[in-house]
Amino acid sequence: MPHLELAILLVFIAALVRGYTGFGFAAIAISGLSLIWPAQISVPVILILDLIGSIGLLKGAWKHADRKLLRNLATGAIVGIPVGLLILIKVPDAILKFSISVSILIMAFWLLRSRTPNLSPSNWLTQIIGSISGGFTAAASVGGLPVVCYLLMTAHVAQIQRATLVIFLSTTDLVSVGLMAASDVISFALLQPVLLLLVPCLIGVQCGQWLFNRRPPQSFRPIALPVLIVLSTISLYYSSTQIF
């Protein structure tokens, strides 16, 4: 695989953030890997790694997650995931990378804005957010960001946000990977990059979990957002040169 050393470093940093905050692995990893690998390779590889890396987080997350919020998010994701998979298969690589970078930048800057968490989640709004997240997961493996934007507007404490994200993203990853395998997007050729990146992924997640248990964050903004903005800006530049 080309630029394997860079891929290992990117995956470790992304996994560290995921273990600590409960989200950010896919967005950070895909922003970096899109510079060196085609999206049709990097997206399923990141989804598989994200799914494996989240296994160790599920036990602690289940008792703190908001069950009603999870059900409504999952209901919406069922609609969004097949649409996102179709986009991944049909959209040309350069355009898909450009769209991914723009989407990540928009949501990252949205998260930077200071907002008063006073929104009361409704069933229909939560299902819409779940549908958008499911589509982003299958198309670009960045389904966590729409949910994060939504949760930041609610009064849920950071621990509940993190637990809900861990379970929801793990579920959407599993469904997306299954549909990709059924659609022949995932093949044995992807086994090599998955195995090569699995160790730094698992080490990063465990290090992030260790940090979270000792110093839970008041907010994940200062940790994940600068990395997301830098990587997605670089990816946006390179993808735009291929299109324009």
C-alpha positions in Angstrom: 0.0 0.0 0.0 1.4 3.5 -0.9 2.4 5.8 2.0 1.7 3.1 4.6 3.7 5.0 7.3 1.4 8.0 6.9 -1.7 5.8 7.0 -0.6 4.2 10.2 0.0 7.6 11.9 -3.3 9.0 10.7 -5.2 5.9 11.9 -3.5 6.0 15.3 -4.4 9.7 15.9 -7.9 9.1 14.7 -8.4 6.1 17.0 -6.9 8.1 19.9 -9.6 10.8 19.4 -12.3 8.1 19.0 -11.4 6.4 22.2 -11.4 9.7 24.1 -14.4 11.5 22.7 -16.5 8.7 21.3 -16.4 10.1 17.7 -14.0 11.5 15.2 -12.2 8.3 14.0 -13.8 8.1 10.6 -13.8 11.8 9.9 -10.1 12.3 10.8 -9.0 9.1 9.1 -10.9 9.6 5.9 -9.7 13.2 5.7 -6.1 12.0 5.7 -6.4 8.7 3.8 -8.3 10.5 1.0 -4.9 12.2 0.2 -3.2 8.8 -0.6 -6.0 6.2 -1.4 -9.1 6.2 -3.5 -12.4 6.8 -1.6 -13.7 3.4 -2.7 -10.9 1.8 -0.8 -10.5 4.2 2.2 -14.2 4.4 3.1 -14.8 0.6 3.6 -11.4 0.1 5.3 -12.2 2.9 7.8 -15.7 1.6 8.4 -14.3 -1.9 9.2 -11.6 -0.5 11.5 -14.0 1.8 13.2 -16.4 -1.1 13.9 -13.6 -3.3 15.3 -12.1 -0.5 17.4 -15.5 0.3 18.9 -16.1 -3.2 20.4 -14.1 -2.4 23.5 -16.1 0.8 24.1 -19.6 -0.7 23.9 -19.8 -2.3 27.3 -19.1 1.0 29.2 -21.3 3.0 26.8 -24.5 1.0 27.0 -25.4 2.0 30.6 -25.1 5.7 29.9 -26.7 5.9 26.4 -30.1 7.6 25.8 -32.2 4.7 24.6 -35.0 6.7 23.1 -32.5 8.9 21.2 -30.8 5.7 19.9 -34.1 4.2 18.6 -35.0 7.3 16.7 -31.5 7.8 15.2 -31.5 4.1 14.2 -34.9 4.4 12.5 -33.7 7.2 10.3 -30.4 5.5 9.5 -32.2 2.6 8.0 -33.4 4.9 5.2 -30.1 6.8 4.8 -27.6 4.0 4.6 -28.7 2.5 1.2 -28.7 6.0 -0.3 -25.2 6.6 0.9 -24.0 3.2 -0.4 -25.4 4.1 -3.9 -23.5 7.4 -3.8 -20.2 5.6 -2.9 -20.6 3.2 -5.8 -21.8 5.7 -8.5 -20.0 9.0 -7.8 -16.5 9.4 -9.3 -13.6 9.4 -6.9 -12.4 13.0 -7.2 -16.0 14.4 -6.8 -16.7 12.1 -3.9 -13.4 13.2 -2.1 -14.3 16.9 -2.8 -17.8 16.4 -1.4 -16.5 14.6 1.7 -14.0 17.4 2.4 -16.6 20.2 2.0 -19.0 18.3 4.2 -16.5 17.8 7.0 -15.4 21.4 6.9 -19.0 22.7 7.1 -19.8 20.5 10.0 -16.5 21.2 11.8 -17.0 25.0 11.6 -20.6 24.5 12.7 -19.2 22.7 15.8 -16.8 25.6 16.5 -19.7 28.0 16.9 -20.7 28.5 20.5 -24.3 27.5 21.1 -26.6 27.3 24.1 -27.6 23.6 24.5 -31.4 24.2 24.9 -32.9 22.1 22.1 -35.4 19.5 23.1 -35.0 16.5 20.7 -38.2 15.5 18.9 -38.8 12.1 17.4 -39.1 13.4 13.8 -36.0 15.7 14.0 -33.9 12.9 15.5 -35.0 10.5 12.8 -34.0 13.0 10.1 -30.6 13.4 11.7 -30.3 9.7 11.8 -31.1 9.4 8.1 -28.5 12.0 7.2 -25.9 10.3 9.4 -26.6 6.9 7.9 -26.2 8.3 4.4 -22.9 10.0 5.4 -21.7 6.8 7.0 -22.2 4.6 3.9 -21.0 7.2 1.4 -18.0 8.7 3.3 -17.7 7.0 6.7 -18.3 10.4 8.5 -21.8 9.7 9.9 -20.8 10.9 13.4 -20.6 14.5 12.6 -24.3 15.3 11.8 -25.2 13.5 15.1 -22.6 15.5 17.0 -23.8 18.8 15.6 -27.3 17.8 16.8 -26.3 16.6 20.2 -24.4 19.8 20.9 -27.6 21.7 20.6 -29.2 19.6 23.4 -28.7 19.6 27.1 -27.2 16.1 27.3 -24.0 15.9 29.3 -20.8 14.9 27.5 -20.9 11.4 29.0 -24.4 10.7 27.6 -23.4 12.2 24.2 -20.3 10.0 24.0 -22.2 6.8 25.0 -25.0 7.4 22.6 -22.5 8.1 19.8 -20.5 5.0 20.5 -23.5 2.7 20.2 -25.2 4.4 17.3 -22.0 4.7 15.2 -21.1 1.0 15.9 -24.5 -0.1 14.7 -24.5 2.0 11.5 -20.9 0.8 10.8 -22.1 -2.8 11.1 -25.1 -2.3 8.8 -23.0 -0.4 6.2 -20.2 -3.0 6.2 -22.8 -5.7 5.7 -24.5 -3.9 2.7 -21.1 -3.2 1.2 -20.1 -6.8 1.4 -23.4 -7.8 -0.2 -22.8 -5.2 -3.0 -19.3 -6.4 -3.7 -17.8 -3.1 -2.5 -15.9 -5.0 0.1 -13.6 -7.8 -1.3 -10.7 -9.8 -0.1 -8.3 -7.2 -1.6 -9.2 -4.9 1.3 -8.0 -7.5 3.8 -4.4 -6.3 3.5 -5.0 -2.6 4.5 -7.4 -3.6 7.2 -4.8 -6.0 8.8 -2.0 -3.5 8.4 -3.9 -0.7 10.1 -5.7 -2.8 12.8 -2.9 -2.7 15.4 -2.5 1.1 15.4 -6.2 1.4 15.5 -6.7 -0.8 18.5 -3.8 0.7 20.4 -5.1 4.2 19.7 -8.6 3.4 20.9 -7.3 1.8 24.1 -5.1 4.8 24.8 -8.0 7.1 24.3 -10.2 5.1 26.6 -7.5 5.1 29.2 -7.3 8.9 29.0 -11.1 9.2 29.2 -11.4 7.1 32.3 -8.8 9.3 34.1 -9.8 12.7 32.7 -13.2 12.9 31.0 -13.4 15.9 28.7 -15.8 18.8 29.3 -15.8 19.3 25.5 -14.2 17.5 22.6 -14.0 20.6 20.4 -10.4 21.6 21.3 -9.3 18.0 20.6 -10.9 16.8 17.4 -11.9 20.0 15.5 -8.5 21.4 14.7 -7.3 18.1 13.3 -10.5 17.7 11.2 -10.2 21.2 9.8 -6.5 20.9 8.8 -6.9 17.5 7.2 -10.1 18.3 5.3 -8.7 21.6 4.0 -5.6 19.8 2.6 -7.9 17.1 1.1 -10.2 19.7 -0.4 -7.2 21.4 -2.1 -5.9 18.2 -3.7 -9.4 17.0 -4.8 -10.3 20.4 -6.3 -7.1 20.3 -8.4 -8.3 17.0 -9.9 -11.7 18.4 -10.7 -10.9 21.9 -11.8 
